[in-house]
């Protein structure tokens, strides 16, 4: 390809990205206007309720209503907006809820970020990263946070901005680290999914140090199997299929001297120190791109839980579903 043609192609791609960013900023403003319409409809319903009963509806912070004054249909204005826009745009209500939350945050809180989006200096993924990491900040800190992270967003990729934004937010308001960890621990879940053919997948939310320890331990055991454990005369019968991920391991295999038996509670797991199979294995955490990115950003392994998207005060509970 001629270099002049390549230059023209790059220029065209940049212009396309800038135009898409401008439209994303316009969509954010449309979504903020939609929430203004919800507020208007809520005010109209409140006025009608006062006229009928003579008592206004009470609120208890962030739009949550006092239980004794809840009436059927209080969420109808928001549901109306979600249903109409979802049908018109042919997107799910969850996606639309994310757009509404983003629009409210950009228009109401991060005006400089909205302008950078409008002029094509960032895209919607950069904006989402800024909103996410600033969710836990107190309102008085968000202007300083935006001023520090926006220049980074204009020169870095969106995933890098997400990590840097967490660091910036934590330095401005250190207590959010403890609060985020407390919230993450409270929201831990364990899920199991059947995969078919006698297999299942277990998803465990746990402290990062423990999860990485489990992963490295299982990977080391699998590496020992692949290399051939001491005292083994035959390789395992099972064969890993493509796409199984790093170092597959038959959880039921018990090769002599390769896999330790159950470890009683309170005792340390037997070590593979001195095993040449283990010594030849690199550490997955030390070599992964995600680990390198986190080290470069100065982020500890135990501070990795994404923050929820900033919800507008009108629609309490309108969070991004991860």
Residue pairs with C-beta under 8 A, 6 or more apart in sequence:
17 120
17 123
18 119
18 120
19 120
20 123
21 117
21 118
21 119
21 120
21 121
21 122
21 123
21 124
22 117
22 118
22 119
22 120
24 117
24 123
24 124
24 127
25 106
25 114
25 115
25 117
25 118
26 118
27 99
27 103
28 99
28 102
28 103
28 106
28 107
28 114
28 117
28 127
29 103
29 107
29 114
30 103
31 99
31 100
31 102
31 103
31 104
32 103
32 104
32 106
32 107
32 108
34 81
34 85
34 100
34 103
35 81
35 100
35 103
35 104
35 312
35 314
35 315
37 77
37 81
38 77
38 78
38 81
38 314
38 315
39 314
41 77
41 80
42 77
42 314
45 74
45 76
45 77
46 56
46 57
49 55
49 56
49 57
49 71
50 56
55 69
57 65
57 69
57 71
57 74
58 65
58 66
58 68
58 69
59 65
59 66
60 66
62 311
62 313
62 316
63 313
63 314
63 315
63 316
64 316
65 74
78 315
81 100
82 93
82 96
82 97
82 100
83 93
85 96
86 92
86 93
86 96
89 96
94 321
97 318
97 320
98 309
98 320
100 312
100 315
100 318
101 131
101 309
101 310
101 311
101 312
101 315
101 318
101 319
101 320
102 124
102 127
102 128
102 131
102 309
104 310
104 311
104 312
104 314
105 131
105 309
105 310
105 312
106 113
106 114
106 117
106 127
106 131
107 114
108 312
109 134
109 139
109 142
109 310
110 127
110 130
110 131
110 134
110 142
110 146
112 146
112 147
112 150
113 122
113 127
113 130
113 131
113 146
113 150
113 153
114 127
116 122
116 126
116 150
116 153
116 154
117 123
117 124
117 126
117 127
121 153
121 154
122 150
122 153
122 154
123 158
125 158
126 153
126 158
126 161
127 153
128 158
128 309
129 153
129 158
129 159
129 161
129 162
129 165
130 146
130 149
130 150
130 153
130 161
130 165
131 309
131 310
132 162
132 165
132 306
132 307
132 308
132 309
132 310
132 320
133 145
133 149
133 162
133 165
133 166
133 168
133 169
133 307
134 142
134 145
134 146
134 149
134 165
134 169
134 310
135 307
135 308
135 309
135 310
136 169
136 173
136 176
136 179
136 180
136 307
137 145
137 169
137 172
137 173
137 176
138 173
141 172
141 173
144 172
145 165
145 168
145 169
145 172
148 168
148 172
149 161
149 164
149 165
149 168
152 160
152 161
152 164
152 165
152 168
153 161
156 164
159 293
160 293
160 297
162 306
163 293
163 294
163 297
163 299
164 297
166 297
166 299
166 303
166 307
167 297
167 298
167 299
169 176
170 176
170 177
170 303
177 303
180 303
180 305
180 307
181 302
181 303
181 305
183 305
184 205
184 305
185 207
187 205
188 205
188 206
189 203
189 205
190 202
190 203
190 204
190 205
191 202
191 203
192 200
192 201
192 202
192 203
193 200
193 201
193 203
194 200
195 201
204 211
207 302
208 301
208 302
208 304
209 301
209 302
212 285
212 301
215 284
215 285
216 283
216 284
216 285
217 269
218 247
218 249
219 246
219 247
219 249
219 281
219 284
220 272
220 278
220 281
221 249
221 258
221 259
221 272
222 247
222 248
222 249
223 247
223 277
223 278
223 280
223 281
224 258
224 272
224 275
224 277
224 278
225 236
225 249
225 250
225 253
225 255
225 258
225 259
226 247
226 277
227 276
227 277
227 280
228 235
228 277
229 255
229 256
229 257
229 258
229 277
230 257
230 258
230 275
231 256
231 257
232 255
232 256
232 257
232 258
236 250
236 253
236 255
238 250
238 253
240 248
246 284
253 259
254 261
260 269
260 270
263 269
263 270
272 278
285 291
285 301
294 301
294 304
306 322
308 319
308 320
309 319
309 320
311 317
311 318
311 319
312 318
